[in-house]
Amino acid sequence: MSKKIAIVTGANRGIGKEIARQLASKDFKIVLACRTLEKANQAKEDLLKENSNYDLLELEINVADINSIHKAANTIKKQGLKIDVLVNNAGIFPGNYNSSIINCDIGEIKEALNTNTLGPISLIQSLVDSFNKGAEIINISSGMGQLSEMNGHCPAYRISKTGINAVTKIFAEELRPYGVSINSVCPGWVKTDMGGANATRVVSKGAETPVWLATENPGYTGSFFRDKELIEW
Ligand SMILES: NC(=O)c1ccc[n+]([C@@H]2O[C@H](COP(=O)([O-])OP(=O)(O)OC[C@H]3O[C@@H](n4cnc5c(N)ncnc54)[C@H](OP(=O)(O)O)[C@@H]3O)[C@@H](O)[C@H]2O)c1
């Protein structure tokens, strides 16, 4: 049987690289989708040093650039790759933890939306005919996007992550005829460049739930998870 194929965006560091590592170790062929080919090649080299049996492909994608998304999707199609898993992991946190909606630069909000919300929409649109039946899309969201927990500050990031949750719900309905599931995951507060050194979780824990959804296919679509449990929107 041929290997399952997983595309992971932002696979060159942090949670994305760990998801790629864990899925590669479960015998997936991984498309390391990174902002530049150099970053993808470096990630490939790093992971192959850990295990030369990993099956890895490099792909350039800037999820904030529609032309780059279309180019990447065309590359996938030209190679005849049928996708089993797409992890929309690439993300940014513009501003800082003190950013206030009262006076923040609107450009920060646009920037966050462009990368964290619109990028995944465009990528799914571009790949919609390239998914295998039973495929799983995982949108890496955040508890900071939960309306049930919404609080002040960090408006750009919060709005973009609430946005990606809406994207999950809307696609969940419209992808049913394609046999494709889509869910949001909050990885928790993870020690990465974004999460910082004080974060409470290591990357392996942050990757756990996305990898569970990708490998166990527990039968959900349009849901939001943390630690393999459903959480409120
Ligand atoms: N860490 C946490 O505590 C935490 C908590 C909740 C949710 N999350 C979410 O988890 C995901 C991964 O975060 P992380 O903590 O691993 O962050 P990270 O260490 O800062 O890594 C972010 C990744 O996204 C990539 N990326 C950003 N903008 C991109 C673009 N335009 N095109 C392509 N790649 C781009 C980065 O690539 P470059 O190297 O090229 O910049 C990098 O690979 C994000 O969606 C984040 O919002 C993280």
PDBQT file of the ligand as one rigid body, heavy atoms in Angstrom, charges set to zero:
ROOT
HETATM    1  N1  LIG A 301       3.427  28.270  20.739  1.00  0.00    +0.000 N 
HETATM    2  C1  LIG A 301       2.228  28.400  21.311  1.00  0.00    +0.000 C 
HETATM    3  O1  LIG A 301       2.113  28.537  22.559  1.00  0.00    +0.000 OA
HETATM    4  C2  LIG A 301       0.978  28.375  20.487  1.00  0.00    +0.000 A 
HETATM    5  C3  LIG A 301      -0.251  28.392  21.166  1.00  0.00    +0.000 A 
HETATM    6  C4  LIG A 301      -1.426  28.332  20.439  1.00  0.00    +0.000 A 
HETATM    7  C5  LIG A 301      -1.369  28.238  19.058  1.00  0.00    +0.000 A 
HETATM    8  N2  LIG A 301      -0.162  28.223  18.424  1.00  0.00    +0.000 N 
HETATM    9  C6  LIG A 301      -0.171  28.136  16.964  1.00  0.00    +0.000 C 
HETATM   10  O2  LIG A 301       0.649  27.070  16.538  1.00  0.00    +0.000 OA
HETATM   11  C7  LIG A 301       1.172  27.338  15.230  1.00  0.00    +0.000 C 
HETATM   12  C8  LIG A 301       2.682  27.163  15.247  1.00  0.00    +0.000 C 
HETATM   13  O3  LIG A 301       3.212  28.058  16.190  1.00  0.00    +0.000 OA
HETATM   14  P1  LIG A 301       4.659  27.912  16.821  1.00  0.00    +0.000 P 
HETATM   15  O4  LIG A 301       4.516  28.162  18.257  1.00  0.00    +0.000 OA
HETATM   16  O5  LIG A 301       5.323  26.692  16.332  1.00  0.00    +0.000 OA
HETATM   17  O6  LIG A 301       5.332  29.225  16.190  1.00  0.00    +0.000 OA
HETATM   18  P2  LIG A 301       6.771  29.519  15.601  1.00  0.00    +0.000 P 
HETATM   19  O7  LIG A 301       7.810  28.733  16.307  1.00  0.00    +0.000 OA
HETATM   20  O8  LIG A 301       6.873  30.997  15.585  1.00  0.00    +0.000 OA
HETATM   21  O9  LIG A 301       6.685  28.965  14.118  1.00  0.00    +0.000 OA
HETATM   22  C9  LIG A 301       5.819  29.548  13.198  1.00  0.00    +0.000 C 
HETATM   23  C10 LIG A 301       5.978  28.818  11.876  1.00  0.00    +0.000 C 
HETATM   24  O10 LIG A 301       5.069  29.420  10.948  1.00  0.00    +0.000 OA
HETATM   25  C11 LIG A 301       5.808  29.774   9.790  1.00  0.00    +0.000 C 
HETATM   26  N3  LIG A 301       5.212  30.901   9.082  1.00  0.00    +0.000 N 
HETATM   27  C12 LIG A 301       4.801  32.096   9.579  1.00  0.00    +0.000 A 
HETATM   28  N4  LIG A 301       4.357  32.885   8.589  1.00  0.00    +0.000 NA
HETATM   29  C13 LIG A 301       4.503  32.170   7.444  1.00  0.00    +0.000 A 
HETATM   30  C14 LIG A 301       4.233  32.445   6.091  1.00  0.00    +0.000 A 
HETATM   31  N5  LIG A 301       3.730  33.612   5.667  1.00  0.00    +0.000 N 
HETATM   32  N6  LIG A 301       4.471  31.475   5.173  1.00  0.00    +0.000 NA
HETATM   33  C15 LIG A 301       4.975  30.275   5.557  1.00  0.00    +0.000 A 
HETATM   34  N7  LIG A 301       5.289  29.976   6.821  1.00  0.00    +0.000 NA
HETATM   35  C16 LIG A 301       5.045  30.916   7.747  1.00  0.00    +0.000 A 
HETATM   36  C17 LIG A 301       7.193  30.123  10.309  1.00  0.00    +0.000 C 
HETATM   37  O11 LIG A 301       8.109  30.120   9.228  1.00  0.00    +0.000 OA
HETATM   38  P3  LIG A 301       9.397  31.126   9.199  1.00  0.00    +0.000 P 
HETATM   39  O12 LIG A 301      10.492  30.390   9.933  1.00  0.00    +0.000 OA
HETATM   40  O13 LIG A 301       9.669  31.273   7.757  1.00  0.00    +0.000 OA
HETATM   41  O14 LIG A 301       8.976  32.391   9.878  1.00  0.00    +0.000 OA
HETATM   42  C18 LIG A 301       7.380  28.973  11.284  1.00  0.00    +0.000 C 
HETATM   43  O15 LIG A 301       7.737  27.809  10.605  1.00  0.00    +0.000 OA
HETATM   44  C19 LIG A 301       0.736  28.765  14.887  1.00  0.00    +0.000 C 
HETATM   45  O16 LIG A 301      -0.407  28.725  14.077  1.00  0.00    +0.000 OA
HETATM   46  C20 LIG A 301       0.400  29.344  16.251  1.00  0.00    +0.000 C 
HETATM   47  O17 LIG A 301      -0.518  30.409  16.165  1.00  0.00    +0.000 OA
HETATM   48  C21 LIG A 301       1.003  28.291  19.103  1.00  0.00    +0.000 A 
ENDROOT
TORSDOF 0
